[in-house]
Amino acid sequence: MQVESNAHDLEEEAHNRLQQSLYPEVKRIACNYRNGTLILIGTVSSFYARRIAEELVTDLEGVEKVDNQLVIARSSEPSG
């Protein structure tokens, strides 16, 4: 199917862009594409990394919306 092929191509292109990041955690983000929306899934350590990931894929042709579902992990700081 052409739609599935396009979705796969967009996911692959998004993945390739994330792989070019200097941030190792951004390279581990998963991408799913459905009906014009690219979904980013994974965990990052900061709002900055979350934003960087979104910026890398936001202008892909065929992506109408980025659904950034990345979770920001809380660092465990010693108490007391």
C-alpha positions, 0 to 999 in steps of 0.5 A: 500500500502506498500510504503504509510505504509513505508512513514508513519512509517518513518514520525512517527520515525522522529516525535519520534526522534524530540519529544526526543529533549530538545528544545520545538520548535523542538518538534513542527516540522512536517515531511513529507516523499516522495520518499526517502526525509524527509521534515521538516516543521515548525518554529524555533527561531535559526539556531542552532535549525534548525540544531539540528532538521536535525541532529536528523533525518538525519540517519534514514534508508530509508531517502536518503535526508533531505529537511530542510524547517524550517523557522527561526523566527526573534525575535522582538527587541524593536527599539530605 
